[in-house]
Amino acid sequence: MIAEGRYGAVAMALHWLTAAAVVGLIVIGWVMMDLPKGASLKFVLFQWHKSIGITVLLLTLLRLAWRLAHRPPPPPAGLTDWERRGSQAAHFALYVLLLVLPLGGWAAVSASPLNIPTILYGVVPWPHLPVPDLLSNREQLAELLEDCHGLGGNLMAWLAGLHVLAALWHHFYRKDEVLLRMTPRSIPLGRRCG
């Protein structure tokens, strides 16, 4: 019976909300970086990117607090040693990126000499971080932080893609219950695939 090995409803909801937000951030990030400087759509997308990024930061903090209070189910039986270690390493890297990317983006915005305010979803004013002048000027610091944020975003896209592929591989090739552990019962994936 997979009920004992399943994540709870709160953990699932936080996982899928975070996943949807991360996909949105990646798409918005790629689109806005292709737009010309000064384009009005670019400004709008930046505001959405910042809003969703802060949401991911808050969701991740909530996820970590939930995880500390509610231990996740044990790994499914039948995983090889390398699968178990790979899963732990991937989850650790995802959590690091889920924290570092929003904080790095927030720091980049805060360091920008443009000093554009962040208004979450056009409603909630969000403060800038107190960013010290670590380089000769704030513009250099902002550019360095933006570059690191962009590289981290691409790393997140790859890692999230591998996470999805691993879950699908387990479901369709291994025919185990790894994917079913994080999906609500109302989604008709079947007990086992095959």
N, C-alpha and C positions, 0 to 999 in steps of 0.2 A: 504494500500500500504506500503510495507516494505522499500521503498527507503529512507523515512525520518528517519527510525530507523536503517539504516545501517551505518556501519563505512565506511569512505572514502577509496579510493584506496591506499593512502600512509599508512594509519593506518593498513590496511589489509596486505600490503606487509611487513611492519615492523614486524607485529605479526607473519606471517608465516615464514619469514626469521629467526626470533628469535626462534620460535618453532623448526624449522629444526636444527638450531645450537645447541639448548639445548638437543635435542634427540641425536645428534652426540656426544656432550660432555659426556652425561651419558653413552652411549655405549663405547666410547673410554676410559672413566674413569674406568669403570668396567673391561674392557679387560686388560688395562695396569696394573692395580693393581694385576691381577692374573698372570702376567708374572714374571719370576724369575728376581732378581736384576742383572743388567748387560746385560740383553738381548738387542740386537740391536733394535729389534722391539719396545721394551719398550721406548727406547730413542726417536725413530721416533714418536710414539704415544704421548709421553709427549710434543714434539714440536707441534704437531697438536692440542693437547688439549689446550696448552697455546695460540696458534694462534686463535683458535675458541673462547676461553674464552675471550680474549681481544676484539674480534669482537662482542661478546654478550654484553660486557660492553659498547662499542661504540654504538651499536644498541639500547641498553636500554636508554642511555643518549639521543639519537636522538628521541626515542619513547616518553620519558618524555617531551622533548622540544616540540614535535609535539602535544602531548596531552594538554600541557598548552596553545598552540596557537590555537588549534582546539578542542573544547569541544567534548567529545564523545556523541553519541546519548543517549537519556534518556533510562532507563531500559524499557524493553517491558512491556506492560500492562498485567496484570494477574499474575505477580509474587507475591508470598506471601511475607510477611514481612521477614520471616526467610530466604527465597531464596535471597531476595535483600541484606540482611545483610551478608549472607554467601558468596555471590558473591563479595561484596565489600571487605570482609576480605580476601578472597582467592586472589583477584587481588592485594591487598596491599601486602600480603605475597609473592606473585610471584615477584612483582617489587622489594621488599627488597632483595630477594634471587638473582634476576638478577643483582643487584648491588653488594651485599656483597660477593657472591661466586667468581666472577672474581677478585674483589679487594683482597679478602682473598687468592686466588690462587697466584695472583701476589705478595702479601706480603710473602707468603711461599717460592716462588721461590727466591725472593730477600733476604730472611733471610738465605737461604741454604748456608752452608759452601762450597758446591760444586761450587758455583758461575758460573753455566752454563748459558751462554747468551741465550736470547730469540730472535730468528729471526722469525718474523711473516711470515708464509707461505714460509720460506726459503729465504725471500727477504728483509724485513724491520727490521732493528735492533730495539729492544724495550728495553728501559732502565729499570734497577732495581729501585725499590722504596728505598728511604733512610730509612732503618729499624733500629731503635735503639736497642741496646742490652738490652732487657727487662728481660731476664733470665740470668743465670750464663754463658751460652754459646749459640752461634747462632744455634747450632744443636738442642738444646732443644726447642728453639723458633720455628725453622723450623718444627720440629716434631709436636709441639702443633698446629701450623697453618695448617699443612697438615691434622691432625686428624679432626680439626674443618671443614676444607674444604670438607673432605670426608663425614662427617656427614651431612653437609649442602647439598652436592650433592645428598645424599640419600633422604633427606627431599624434595629436588627439584623434584626428580623422583616421589615420592609419590604425591606431590602436583600437579605436571603436569598431572599425571595419573588421579587424581580426577577431574581436570579441564576438561580433555578430556571426562571422564565418565559423568560428569554433562552436557556437551554440547550434547553428544549422548543421554542422558536421556531426555533432553528437546526436541530433534528432533524426537526421535522414540517413546517415551512414552507420553510426554506431548503434542507432535505435535504442538509446538509453533515455533516461529521464532528466538530463541536465537542463534542457530548455523548459520542460514542464514545471520545474521547481520555481521558476520566476514568472510563469504566466497564470493569469486567473483561470479558474476552472470553466468560466463561461466562454473562453476562446476555444473553439473546436479543433484542437490539435490532436485529439485522440490520446489514449493512454500511452500507447507506443506507436511509433510510425512503422508499421509493417509487422 
